[in-house]
Amino acid sequence: MAAIHKTLVFLIWAVIICSVEVLAKTSPRPISDTEVRQRKQNCYSDIELGYWGKQCKSSMVAKENCALKCLSPTCYELIYESDPLEEGEKDYVRSQEYKYCMHRLSLGESLDGVRGSFD
């Protein structure tokens, strides 16, 4: 029964996240830094509540990777999925690419050329 509950919660959150990204694509303006911070704070709260699984609470870097994935699965996949953040890593270039990806996504623009745009 607990497994069914966890699966249902995960599916609900996946639908919500996908809905946010779809809505962001039709937004007439770019996403603001304030909106990004608020959404990321909501992601941290969801992680703390256990909605993203124990692995997301295992370390600060795991929590950050999960928060980035929660904030924008599309941008996370493009920028971080093949090489997630590691303990102690500060990656300014990928951070800028991620923000740029979210900006382009919020305007419904193509994500072509986002990766590598700040090298």
C-alpha positions in Angstrom: 0.0 0.0 0.0 2.9 2.4 0.9 4.5 1.7 -2.5 1.2 2.6 -4.3 1.0 5.8 -2.3 4.6 6.8 -3.1 4.0 6.1 -6.8 0.8 8.1 -6.8 2.5 11.1 -5.1 5.4 10.9 -7.6 3.0 10.8 -10.5 1.0 13.8 -9.2 4.2 15.8 -8.7 5.4 14.8 -12.2 2.2 16.1 -13.7 2.5 19.4 -11.7 6.1 19.9 -12.8 5.2 19.2 -16.5 2.3 21.6 -16.2 4.6 24.3 -14.8 6.9 23.9 -17.8 4.0 23.9 -20.3 2.7 27.1 -18.7 6.1 28.6 -18.7 6.4 27.9 -22.5 3.3 30.0 -23.1 4.3 32.9 -20.8 4.5 36.3 -22.5 7.5 37.3 -20.4 10.7 35.7 -19.2 10.8 34.0 -15.8 12.1 36.4 -13.2 14.8 35.7 -10.7 12.3 36.1 -7.9 10.0 33.4 -9.5 13.0 31.1 -9.9 14.0 31.5 -6.2 10.4 30.9 -5.1 10.0 27.8 -7.2 13.3 26.5 -6.1 12.4 27.1 -2.4 9.2 25.1 -3.1 11.4 22.3 -4.5 13.6 22.3 -1.4 10.4 22.0 0.7 9.2 19.1 -1.4 12.6 17.4 -1.0 12.5 17.9 2.8 9.0 16.4 2.9 10.4 13.3 1.1 8.5 13.6 -2.2 11.7 13.2 -4.1 13.0 10.2 -2.2 15.7 9.5 0.4 18.5 9.9 -2.1 17.7 13.6 -2.4 18.2 14.1 1.3 21.4 12.1 1.5 23.7 15.2 1.1 23.7 18.8 0.3 24.8 18.2 -3.3 22.2 15.5 -3.8 19.6 17.9 -2.5 20.8 20.6 -4.9 20.8 18.2 -7.9 17.2 17.2 -7.0 16.2 20.8 -6.6 17.6 21.7 -10.0 15.7 18.7 -11.5 12.5 19.7 -9.7 12.8 23.3 -10.9 13.1 22.3 -14.5 13.5 18.7 -15.6 14.1 19.8 -19.2 17.0 22.2 -18.3 18.4 19.7 -15.7 18.5 17.0 -18.4 20.2 19.4 -20.9 22.8 20.9 -18.5 23.4 18.6 -15.6 22.0 15.1 -16.1 25.1 13.6 -17.9 27.4 15.2 -15.2 25.6 16.0 -12.0 27.1 18.4 -9.5 29.6 16.9 -7.1 30.5 17.7 -3.5 32.2 21.0 -3.3 31.8 21.8 -7.0 31.0 25.4 -8.0 30.2 25.4 -11.7 29.5 29.0 -12.7 29.3 28.2 -16.4 26.7 25.5 -16.1 24.7 27.6 -13.6 24.5 30.4 -16.2 23.5 27.9 -18.9 20.8 26.5 -16.7 19.4 30.0 -16.0 19.6 30.8 -19.7 17.8 27.5 -20.5 15.0 28.4 -18.0 14.7 31.9 -19.6 14.4 30.5 -23.1 12.0 27.8 -21.9 9.8 30.4 -20.3 9.6 32.3 -23.6 8.9 29.1 -25.6 12.1 29.5 -27.5 14.3 26.7 -28.8 16.9 25.3 -26.5 19.3 24.8 -29.3 22.7 26.3 -28.5 22.0 26.7 -24.8 24.6 24.2 -23.8 28.0 25.6 -24.4 26.7 29.1 -24.8 28.8 30.4 -21.8 32.1 28.5 -22.5 
